[in-house]
């Protein structure tokens, strides 16, 4: 993102030359930038619209339908947000889309939901890997993990069923308040420190 005209920017051209005043300016900008993360995530989710990938519904409809089913089943906000975002990586990381979505949501979700998002692609494979020359039981390498059944249930009840053009899918704006609530509350201290810009920003590039 380019700087806005008149934006208060640091004076240094190399970090080794930075001052406390420079970093105060940067942290103020970081707080503003981080506050707009939900808007960027929603905009990126909308990039899934119109791409069917051969399925009966497009990728956005699938995501919305998965979240609709979870919401109507009484799942909590965090779970519904994960259902909504689970395939957002299809655009930028088609070879590892599950990991992309999981990493985006990691600061705001439990370890259980993070693992579910991260591994859902191989669990979803139970329904079709054998039809394309693969092993539908590839998920079995995770048997014994405490969240195996939790993730299998996500795929069975919501993910693998959400390709129905006739389903009464809720629109994206029905989920925006849910997503914003989840993204407003980091669950992990390390991430909260960075997101709140209360000190030096880790992994600056």
C-alpha positions, 0 to 999 in steps of 0.5 A: 500500500502506498503512503497517503499524501501528508502521512507522517512518516519516519525519516530513516532509510535504513532501520539502523538509523531509526529513532524513537520518534520514527518508531512512534510514527510507524507504530501509529500507522501500524495500528491504523493498518491493523485495524483495517485487516477485516476489510482486507480479508473480506475484500480478498474473500470476494475474489473467490466469486465467479470462479467455479473450479468445475464445481456446481457453485463458485468458491465464494458460494461454497465458503458462504454455504459452509458458514451458513450451515455451521451458523444454523447448526448453532456453532459459535462465532469463531467456528463460523468465521473459520468455516467462512475463511477456510478456503480463502487461500484458493486464490494465492495458495492453491497448492496449500490453501488450507495452510494459508487460511489457517495462518491468516486466522491463527492469531484470533482462533483456538489451537483446535480450530487452527488445526482444523483449518490447517488440515481440512484439505486432507480430511476433505480428501476422504470424499474424493481422493480415491476417485482421482487416483489417490488414497481417501484414507490419507487423513489416517496419518493423523489418527490419534490426534485429539482433534481428528474427529473434530476436523472430520466432523467439520468436513462431513457436516459442513465442508463436503456438503456445501456445493448445492446451488439450491441451498438457501445460502446467507449473503456475505454481509450476514457474516461480516459482524461475526468475522469482525468480532472474531478478528477484534480479539486476538487469543494469543499474547504474542500476536496481540502484542504485534497487532496492538503495536504496543512495542517493536513490530516482530518480523518487520520487512 
